[in-house]
Amino acid sequence: MLRVLGAAPGPVMEACVLDFSGSGLRLRTPRQIPCGAPVRVDAQDLLMLGEICRCQPDHGAYTVGVRLSHSFTALAELERLNRALVAYSATEPLKVHTR
């Protein structure tokens, strides 16, 4: 799923990954996305943030280039860890160390 971010966030749309590298993505989208637009791409257990660097018409759709700025993996594991930490902090009193 692809979401355009920014002051006027756009709709969530499905995107097909055509190519993937450590620094970017090439996607096929149903809508045109302006160059420079910040985007969020969610795929299974992966979250990627980046900026549109290319958008070209392609047989009734658009081929979009995304320059990645951040990618986060193992989101399910991070969610489990976060829930465990929240549950632990709810049962343990806060300890403040003073000198």
Secondary structure, 3 states (H helix, E strand, C coil): CEEECCCCCCCEECCEEEEECCCEEEEEECCCCCCCCEEEEEECCEEEEEEEEEEEEECCEEEEEEEEEEEEECHHHHHHHHHHHHHHHHHCCCCCCCC
